[in-house]
Amino acid sequence: MQHESILVLDFGGQYNQLIARRVRECSVYAEVHPYTMPVEEIEKMAPKGIILTGGPNSVYGESALKYDSRLFDLGIPILGICYGAQLMAHAVGGRVESAESGSEYGHTEVDIDRSGALFHDVAEKTVAWMSHADHIETLPDDYTITASTAKCPIAAFENPAKKQYAAQFHPEVLHTVEGKKILRTFVMDICGCSGDWVMDSFIDTTVAALKEKVGGGRALCALSGGVDSSVAAVLMSKAIGNQLTCVFVDHGLLRKDEGDEVEAVFGPDGPYNVNFIRVNAQQRFYDKLAGVTEPEQKRKIIGEEFIRVFEEEAKKIGTVDYLVQGTIYPDVIESGLGDSATIKSHHNVGGLPDFVDFKEIVEPLRMLFKDEVRETGRKLGIPEKFVRRQPFPGPGLAIRIIGEVTAEKVQIVQEADAIYREEIDNAGVENLGQYFAALTNMRSVGVMGDFRTYDYAVVLRAVMTADFMTAEAAQIPWEVLGRVTSRIVNEVPHVNRVLYDCTGKPPATIEFE
């Protein structure tokens, strides 16, 4: 590593990516690796600190995710969170037990011992987010209890001499009121990081690594025109120049006019000196999707067809060694990192066909969050319109259409979505993480003029989110929703009803599928 770093060892929890995010908010680089990473590799990496994440297992169970005890003898500061805290306690000779009376979930008041190094800047009573059934029953004599709750006498502990710290609660989530402060204390004060990691560093390091990796080979970039693939394409172009060919597949599932906008920026008349190929494959994808209604099946069909198109284009231009994709970190987590519970497959990282005719898939953004990708794009000089573009799934509108995908349904969603986005922009609604229109598979009776109709219902979705892993439904002003509704039912054929989705994530996903 060229920059100081924090290693996050993943033991399977769903909050794990947030830990890396919080560390990076301290301008310190964080890498997430599965708990199977050997101690020898950790020694080579030489991180300034190690964080052990939460997870769904019990440390004493048959399926427990364990780690080599040598980890605790490396002399590197370690912070255990939730399962990581229990694992640390178990490894150093403490006792972890399962007791229904000791389980805690949600907001919990915590009593803090401010003499502890981890909590010196935290209030004596604070609120934290708990999510555990097991609890730490005892610790060796040389470990100090630094926090407790009504149900959990050992909510945190530490041994500064051994550079070991632990918290039963989750400081990485926003529900823990002083969580950012706690993690900053660990990263900056205990680990001694200086906070010198910025996007310029990421760009320089990534470009150098891509040059070394690709060498004299050729790469084919899956360019969709979204912010992720656009940033990936420009990074690759910066690294390997005309060894890169960008293939833009218009699968007929894009937003209104998006295909032409992508070509205007990356095509022969655009500002970037890239080899650009546009493949108009709309009917090919519609044919493949005919009769398919299940979301995961749609994703896999589209993902496989993408790969087939790329293989065909690769054969036309000769030998291609690498396939470049704009996978970002939430995609990786939701597709399963290590033993993290898988939420969905994604055509960038999951659900790929068994045979892919490339040496390797390159994902230069796979450890970045969406806001970090946008910042990288700005540093690279990508037009703001692309940098700020709304997130868009690789399978496109296919997963914003419930039920079978047809050309008619795609056009309905395109027109409704364009109206929605236009009115949101006109109204100056801010702080939205993502917003779009989707098409339900529900048809209902309506009245237009003197005629009875039996047409589709469009759903509008808008969420506020900091990380796209959790989200709250946005409270769009009623007058804005009224204008959007009026325009959609008057301007979009075959729609006679507009609904608004008030569900957060969880329990729903952000996408409407």
NUZAKE-906886 format. One line per 10 residues: their letters; for each residue x, y, z of C-alpha. Coordinates in steps of 0.001 Angstrom, whole numbers, always signed. Layout:
% residues N
a> X/Y/Z ~ ...
//
This chain:
% residues 513
mqhesilvld> +0/+0/+0 ~ +1314/+3426/-919 ~ -925/+5163/+1601 ~ -1672/+4437/+5231 ~ -4701/+2200/+5466 ~ -7195/+512/+7736 ~ -8027/-3138/+7061 ~ -11652/-4163/+7599 ~ -12019/-7928/+8047 ~ -15504/-8983/+6944
fggqynqlia> -17272/-11560/+9123 ~ -20547/-11470/+7227 ~ -22596/-8542/+8533 ~ -24703/-6274/+6334 ~ -23300/-3040/+7841 ~ -19715/-3870/+6923 ~ -19379/-1518/+3950 ~ -20406/+1382/+6188 ~ -17295/+855/+8299 ~ -15075/+1449/+5267
rrvrecsvya> -17151/+4485/+4393 ~ -16791/+6016/+7864 ~ -13044/+5421/+7828 ~ -12755/+7139/+4452 ~ -14716/+10083/+5822 ~ -11621/+10558/+8003 ~ -9564/+10813/+4747 ~ -7972/+7454/+5513 ~ -8025/+4638/+2969 ~ -9925/+1510/+4029
evhpytmpve> -9923/-1890/+2372 ~ -12447/-4642/+3076 ~ -11268/-8242/+2871 ~ -13023/-11499/+3807 ~ -12158/-13046/+7160 ~ -10248/-15755/+5262 ~ -7393/-13320/+4492 ~ -4215/-15006/+5807 ~ -2198/-13368/+8577 ~ +836/-13354/+6283
eiekmapkgi> -1017/-11145/+3782 ~ -2055/-8781/+6552 ~ +1585/-8461/+7605 ~ +2556/-7595/+4015 ~ -247/-5050/+3779 ~ +933/-3460/+7032 ~ -2301/-1598/+7860 ~ -2281/+1079/+10535 ~ -5280/-595/+12147 ~ -7683/-3526/+11804
iltggpnsvy> -11447/-3534/+12322 ~ -13310/-6802/+12862 ~ -16885/-6455/+11644 ~ -20224/-7725/+12820 ~ -21812/-10900/+11534 ~ -24749/-13270/+12041 ~ -22878/-16187/+13641 ~ -22151/-17217/+17221 ~ -18474/-17520/+18166 ~ -19117/-20871/+19869
gesalkydsr> -21322/-22346/+17120 ~ -20317/-25017/+14605 ~ -20591/-22478/+11792 ~ -18583/-19828/+13650 ~ -16299/-17692/+11499 ~ -12991/-17859/+13362 ~ -9639/-16240/+12766 ~ -6026/-17167/+13375 ~ -5168/-16142/+16965 ~ -1850/-14754/+15685
lfdlgipilg> -3849/-11736/+14540 ~ -3926/-10489/+18126 ~ -122/-10724/+18433 ~ +740/-8513/+15441 ~ +939/-5362/+17535 ~ -1510/-3590/+15209 ~ -4436/-1749/+16861 ~ -7624/-3793/+16530 ~ -11248/-2695/+16964 ~ -13887/-5420/+17240
icygaqlmah> -17489/-4463/+16461 ~ -20462/-6630/+17533 ~ -19478/-10154/+16386 ~ -15930/-8814/+16108 ~ -16062/-7817/+19786 ~ -17320/-11265/+20777 ~ -14654/-12904/+18626 ~ -11965/-10843/+20325 ~ -13312/-11654/+23785 ~ -13451/-15360/+22933
avggrvesae> -9919/-15301/+21458 ~ -8287/-13643/+24488 ~ -9848/-15962/+27038 ~ -13186/-14354/+27831 ~ -16552/-16081/+27726 ~ -19396/-15376/+25285 ~ -22866/-16750/+25965 ~ -26281/-16768/+24389 ~ -29067/-15524/+26626 ~ -32428/-14190/+25592
sgseyghtev> -32369/-11676/+28419 ~ -29073/-10294/+27096 ~ -30190/-9679/+23526 ~ -30651/-6099/+22368 ~ -31916/-4602/+19123 ~ -32265/-992/+18054 ~ -31623/+2282/+19869 ~ -30094/+1625/+23281 ~ -28861/+3952/+26025 ~ -25211/+3245/+26835
didrsgalfh> -23244/+4227/+29957 ~ -19711/+5235/+28987 ~ -16476/+5159/+30985 ~ -14712/+8199/+29514 ~ -11357/+7109/+30941 ~ -11214/+4559/+28149 ~ -9037/+5562/+25184 ~ -11807/+4822/+22673 ~ -14455/+6900/+24449 ~ -12551/+9857/+25906
dvaektvawm> -14511/+12265/+23689 ~ -17949/+10642/+24157 ~ -20710/+11678/+26567 ~ -21145/+9617/+29744 ~ -24592/+8617/+28521 ~ -25100/+8165/+24800 ~ -27370/+6309/+22392 ~ -26074/+3481/+20222 ~ -27464/+931/+17797 ~ -27477/-2610/+19167
shadhietlp> -28140/-5784/+17193 ~ -27063/-8905/+19062 ~ -28385/-12035/+20732 ~ -25125/-13297/+22259 ~ -23314/-11254/+24896 ~ -19893/-11156/+26520 ~ -20149/-12702/+29988 ~ -16560/-12422/+31309 ~ -13166/-10980/+30333 ~ -9588/-11664/+31480
ddytitasta> -8404/-9491/+34383 ~ -6167/-7285/+32222 ~ -9136/-6048/+30105 ~ -11191/-3049/+31218 ~ -14941/-2649/+30703 ~ -15552/+767/+29123 ~ -19311/+731/+28400 ~ -22451/-1000/+29630 ~ -26219/-1029/+29131 ~ -29161/-2182/+31224
kcpiaafenp> -29018/-5628/+29597 ~ -25352/-5804/+28624 ~ -22799/-5292/+31445 ~ -19934/-5555/+28946 ~ -20976/-3345/+26026 ~ -17372/-2323/+25326 ~ -13910/-3199/+26585 ~ -10259/-2514/+25851 ~ -6658/-3336/+26638 ~ -4554/-364/+25466
akkqyaaqfh> -1278/-2159/+26235 ~ -2218/-4834/+23686 ~ -3868/-2260/+21372 ~ -7183/-4115/+21523 ~ -10558/-2332/+21634 ~ -14120/-3576/+21230 ~ -17728/-2388/+21176 ~ -20817/-4583/+21220 ~ -22783/-1848/+19412 ~ -22380/-519/+15867
pevlhtvegk> -20556/+2845/+15701 ~ -20669/+2794/+11887 ~ -24431/+3344/+11571 ~ -26001/+6782/+11797 ~ -28318/+5596/+14596 ~ -25303/+5548/+16946 ~ -25280/+9213/+17898 ~ -21526/+9531/+18502 ~ -20447/+6664/+16264 ~ -18441/+8765/+13818
kilrtfvmdi> -16567/+10308/+16734 ~ -15727/+6852/+18115 ~ -14402/+5577/+14792 ~ -12437/+8799/+14230 ~ -10819/+8353/+17642 ~ -9785/+4816/+16743 ~ -8483/+5725/+13289 ~ -6766/+9020/+14079 ~ -5785/+8864/+17765 ~ -5253/+5171/+18434
cgcsgdwvmd> -3981/+4083/+15013 ~ -2132/+7358/+14405 ~ -3376/+7951/+10857 ~ -2701/+11385/+9389 ~ -5722/+11523/+7058 ~ -3918/+12194/+3780 ~ -6016/+10032/+1449 ~ -7984/+11996/-1161 ~ -9496/+11174/-4560 ~ -6380/+12484/-6309
sfidttvaal> -4467/+9735/-4528 ~ -7018/+7144/-5619 ~ -6803/+8252/-9241 ~ -2988/+8201/-9342 ~ -2755/+4836/-7586 ~ -5507/+3259/-9704 ~ -4143/+4507/-13021 ~ -686/+3155/-12147 ~ -2157/-211/-11100 ~ -4230/-461/-14296
kekvgggral> -1188/+270/-16465 ~ +754/-2478/-14724 ~ -2129/-4949/-14844 ~ -3103/-4516/-18501 ~ +422/-3988/-19806 ~ +327/-4296/-23576 ~ -3066/-6018/-23580 ~ -6368/-4721/-24871 ~ -9446/-3936/-22838 ~ -13116/-3687/-23673
calsggvdss> -15177/-1366/-21472 ~ -18860/-1914/-20846 ~ -19998/+1700/-21196 ~ -23582/+2461/-20183 ~ -23303/+6232/-19844 ~ -24113/+6149/-16143 ~ -21693/+7745/-13718 ~ -20050/+4453/-12717 ~ -19218/+3165/-16181 ~ -18309/+6667/-17395
vaavlmskai> -15755/+7138/-14610 ~ -14412/+3620/-15172 ~ -14025/+4350/-18894 ~ -12160/+7624/-18379 ~ -9889/+6028/-15745 ~ -9053/+3200/-18137 ~ -8494/+5638/-20993 ~ -6118/+7644/-18797 ~ -4231/+4436/-17991 ~ -4020/+2626/-21354
gnqltcvfvd> -5168/+5094/-24041 ~ -6118/+3549/-27369 ~ -5679/+22/-26012 ~ -9206/+574/-24711 ~ -12383/+130/-26736 ~ -15638/+1344/-25213 ~ -18685/-602/-26301 ~ -22036/+995/-25603 ~ -24893/-1466/-25880 ~ -28254/+178/-26369
hgllrkdegd> -30426/-2656/-25107 ~ -33627/-669/-25454 ~ -33953/-442/-21663 ~ -32378/+2979/-21159 ~ -33968/+6235/-20053 ~ -35457/+8548/-22660 ~ -32855/+9857/-25183 ~ -30005/+8406/-23097 ~ -28418/+6490/-25946 ~ -27930/+9622/-28044
eveavfgpdg> -26604/+11543/-25034 ~ -23957/+8882/-24357 ~ -22836/+8892/-27981 ~ -22607/+12691/-27993 ~ -20123/+12598/-25095 ~ -18062/+9472/-25794 ~ -18524/+9129/-29561 ~ -16264/+10481/-32323 ~ -17503/+14057/-31851 ~ -17093/+13996/-28061
pynvnfirvn> -14215/+15320/-25943 ~ -12634/+11933/-25189 ~ -10167/+10169/-27416 ~ -11597/+6667/-26994 ~ -12495/+3944/-29440 ~ -16291/+4020/-29270 ~ -18711/+1442/-30655 ~ -22481/+1718/-30314 ~ -24450/-1490/-30680 ~ -28189/-1087/-31253
aqqrfydkla> -29510/-4355/-29863 ~ -32961/-3344/-28660 ~ -34974/-6061/-30382 ~ -32438/-8722/-29459 ~ -32983/-8032/-25748 ~ -36770/-7737/-26095 ~ -36841/-11160/-27747 ~ -34770/-12711/-24958 ~ -37031/-11196/-22285 ~ -40317/-12213/-23901
gvtepeqkrk> -42546/-13975/-21384 ~ -40071/-13546/-18473 ~ -41531/-12045/-15292 ~ -39188/-13007/-12437 ~ -36709/-10186/-11549 ~ -33638/-12356/-10960 ~ -34235/-14206/-14222 ~ -34438/-10870/-16053 ~ -31147/-9781/-14505 ~ -29380/-12984/-15514
iigeefirvf> -30765/-12940/-19053 ~ -29678/-9339/-19559 ~ -26283/-9960/-17953 ~ -25610/-12973/-20147 ~ -26755/-11176/-23292 ~ -24451/-8273/-22441 ~ -21506/-10662/-22250 ~ -22470/-12301/-25542 ~ -22635/-8900/-27262 ~ -19240/-7941/-25854
eeeakkigtv> -17731/-11230/-27008 ~ -19052/-10599/-30512 ~ -17631/-7076/-30576 ~ -14328/-8298/-29152 ~ -13963/-10815/-31988 ~ -14498/-8030/-34504 ~ -11652/-5933/-33104 ~ -9252/-8803/-32465 ~ -7756/-10124/-29249 ~ -9231/-8579/-26108
dylvqgtiyp> -7807/-9563/-22744 ~ -9896/-7651/-20235 ~ -13517/-6688/-19739 ~ -13935/-3433/-17790 ~ -17059/-2817/-15717 ~ -18199/+35/-13484 ~ -19002/-2117/-10457 ~ -19034/-99/-7216 ~ -18885/-1207/-3615 ~ -22618/-1430/-2793
dviesglgds> -22934/-3757/-5839 ~ -20182/-5948/-4405 ~ -21762/-6086/-944 ~ -25276/-6811/-2214 ~ -23899/-9564/-4438 ~ -22026/-11136/-1520 ~ -18527/-10289/-264 ~ -16896/-13117/+1643 ~ -19689/-14680/+3670 ~ -21901/-11576/+3807
atikshhnvg> -25553/-12414/+3324 ~ -26443/-11967/-344 ~ -29353/-9610/-1053 ~ -29385/-9810/-4838 ~ -27238/-10717/-7796 ~ -26059/-7954/-10073 ~ -25011/-8431/-13660 ~ -21724/-6656/-12946 ~ -20611/-9022/-10208 ~ -23122/-11822/-9878
glpdfvdfke> -25170/-13954/-12247 ~ -22503/-13997/-14963 ~ -22647/-16899/-17400 ~ -20334/-19795/-16686 ~ -18209/-19082/-19765 ~ -16811/-15605/-20328 ~ -14393/-15206/-23236 ~ -12013/-12760/-21518 ~ -8904/-13324/-19457 ~ -10211/-11276/-16567
iveplrmlfk> -12871/-8778/-15534 ~ -11448/-5448/-14328 ~ -13499/-3355/-11898 ~ -11483/-227/-11018 ~ -14261/+1265/-8865 ~ -15314/-1815/-6934 ~ -14184/-429/-3559 ~ -15767/+3039/-3952 ~ -19123/+4359/-2802 ~ -21342/+6376/-5132
devretgrkl> -20354/+9780/-3736 ~ -16675/+8825/-4064 ~ -17261/+7814/-7688 ~ -18862/+11193/-8370 ~ -15934/+13010/-6763 ~ -13524/+10958/-8858 ~ -15479/+11872/-11984 ~ -15195/+15575/-11200 ~ -11445/+15226/-10635 ~ -11209/+13533/-14056
gipekfvrrq> -13101/+16394/-15736 ~ -16185/+14395/-16719 ~ -19153/+16697/-17547 ~ -21274/+17484/-14487 ~ -24387/+16168/-16239 ~ -22863/+12698/-16238 ~ -21308/+12981/-12787 ~ -24656/+13903/-11232 ~ -26725/+11487/-13293 ~ -29237/+9491/-11305
pfpgpglair> -28138/+5948/-10389 ~ -29334/+3462/-12961 ~ -29196/-344/-12703 ~ -27240/-2342/-15257 ~ -30363/-4278/-16327 ~ -32018/-907/-16964 ~ -35751/-412/-17071 ~ -36331/-4173/-17110 ~ -36316/-4160/-13305 ~ -38473/-1050/-13136
iigevtaekv> -41160/-2894/-15049 ~ -43041/-5459/-12994 ~ -43886/-8494/-15081 ~ -43039/-9073/-18720 ~ -40945/-6473/-20553 ~ -42282/-5185/-23872 ~ -41358/-2264/-26113 ~ -44688/-600/-25242 ~ -44051/-863/-21502 ~ -40527/+493/-21905
qivqeadaiy> -41867/+3542/-23719 ~ -44422/+4132/-20942 ~ -41708/+4102/-18268 ~ -39361/+6274/-20340 ~ -41985/+8974/-20850 ~ -43264/+8900/-17252 ~ -39724/+8954/-15843 ~ -38701/+11880/-18069 ~ -41701/+13901/-16862 ~ -40947/+13064/-13227
reeidnagve> -37280/+14057/-13502 ~ -38133/+17260/-15344 ~ -40641/+18383/-12712 ~ -38274/+17504/-9844 ~ -35586/+19652/-11498 ~ -38031/+22495/-12185 ~ -39183/+22497/-8565 ~ -35621/+22482/-7234 ~ -36265/+19554/-4896 ~ -32958/+18788/-3160
nlgqyfaalt> -31302/+16091/-1042 ~ -32734/+13200/-3046 ~ -30483/+10186/-3278 ~ -32432/+8590/-6116 ~ -35774/+9076/-7815 ~ -37477/+7447/-10790 ~ -40749/+6162/-12220 ~ -41598/+2472/-12447 ~ -44444/+513/-14011 ~ -46570/-1870/-12003
nmrsvgvmgd> -48194/-4931/-13533 ~ -51531/-3692/-12207 ~ -54269/-2423/-14496 ~ -57365/-750/-13132 ~ -60493/+1021/-14255 ~ -60372/+4761/-14850 ~ -62344/+7491/-16563 ~ -60937/+9874/-19146 ~ -63459/+12264/-20624 ~ -66599/+10259/-21340
frtydyavvl> -64724/+6997/-21746 ~ -63993/+4142/-19384 ~ -60337/+3089/-19400 ~ -58554/-21/-18206 ~ -54876/+939/-18053 ~ -51633/+738/-16069 ~ -50554/+2329/-12783 ~ -47201/+4097/-12650 ~ -45292/+4251/-9360 ~ -43081/+7197/-8411
ravmtadfmt> -40175/+6529/-6051 ~ -37825/+8983/-4332 ~ -35483/+8214/-1444 ~ -33006/+10015/+764 ~ -29845/+8063/+1456 ~ -26229/+8637/+2403 ~ -24854/+5307/+1213 ~ -27560/+3491/-845 ~ -27499/+639/+1664 ~ -30289/+2129/+3780
aeaaqipwev> -32809/+4754/+2654 ~ -35912/+6666/+3693 ~ -38773/+7619/+1404 ~ -38533/+11313/+532 ~ -41414/+13635/+1340 ~ -41872/+15230/-2075 ~ -44075/+18370/-1893 ~ -47658/+17478/-2704 ~ -47961/+20175/-5367 ~ -44961/+18678/-7203
lgrvtsrivn> -46479/+15195/-7099 ~ -49746/+16697/-8328 ~ -48079/+18275/-11374 ~ -46214/+15061/-12154 ~ -49402/+13003/-11849 ~ -51406/+15354/-14048 ~ -48774/+15362/-16768 ~ -48266/+11586/-16760 ~ -51936/+10668/-17054 ~ -52446/+13316/-19745
evphvnrvly> -49259/+12828/-21761 ~ -48373/+9133/-21420 ~ -50659/+6677/-23254 ~ -52078/+3672/-21362 ~ -51619/+5156/-17862 ~ -54629/+6175/-15781 ~ -53252/+6024/-12238 ~ -50101/+7298/-10460 ~ -48951/+6016/-7044 ~ -46155/+7132/-4688
dctgkppati> -43956/+4575/-2895 ~ -43526/+5472/+809 ~ -41407/+2441/+1743 ~ -37858/+2727/+3057 ~ -34890/+368/+2703 ~ -35234/-1931/+4538 ~ -37739/-3530/+4174 ~ -37832/-2647/+454 ~ -34922/-2258/-1923 ~ -34358/+1132/-3533
efe> -35129/-256/-6967 ~ -38731/-1223/-7706 ~ -38545/-4836/-8771
//
